[in-house]
Amino acid sequence: MPKYSLIALLVSGLIGSQLITFPEKTIASTEKANILVAQNMDLLTEEKVLAIMKQIKQAEQNEDIDTLVGFFARFIISTITVENQDTVTTRNLQGKQAHRDFLVDSFQVVKQREEINSYLAVNTSEDEQLITVTRLNIQEIETENTSKFISSSTDVIYFALVEGKPMIVGINTKGWLEQRP
C-alpha cells in the first residue's frame, strides 16, 4: 500500500472515530473550542534507566542524599540483607523518609569507600512496564572508627513509570561484609 494511502486511511479513521472534531459552522465566537492535544507519553527505556544509574553512582560517591531520594517513588519498598561471619541482618524500608533516614545513617558510619569492581545487568519486562537493574558491587570500606571492611553486594533495583517519570519502586539488596586485618 502506498504511503499516502496509509496516511489517508489513518486520517479517515481518526475522523470516523470522532477523535478529531470539526465545527459545523465557522463563526467568530468567544466560546472555548474542544481541542485534541497529543500528549507525549514518557516511555520507560533502558537508556533512561542507565542514565539514571550513572547519576545514582555519582550521587553515592558525593553522598548526595537528596539526589538519591529524588529517584525514589513515594511508595518505594526495599529489603536489605547483610551477612558478616555468623550474623545475618535484614532491614525492611517503606517510603521515601525511611530510605532517607537509612542513607543518612549509612553515610555517617562510612568514612571512606573505594570501588574495587562493579557490574550492571538490565532486563525489561515483557510488557515494558518494569525495568530491573541488577548491580553487583565490591568495595573497600573504612568506617568512622577506622575499621576496614570488604563489602560485596547484589542490588536488584526495580524501575517503573510513576507520574510519567522513571522512578525506583523497589530495591532488594543482599550484601556480605568482612573485616580486614
Secondary structure, DSSP 8 states (H G I E B T S, - for coil): --HHHHHHHHHHHHHHTTSS---SS----SS--------------HHHHHHHHHHHHHHHHHT-HHHHHHTEEEEEEEEEEEEETTEEEEEEEESHHHHHHHHHHHHHHEEEEEEEEEEEEEEE-TTSS-EEEEEEEEEEEEETT--EEEEEEEEEEEEEEETTEEEEEEEEEEEEEEE--
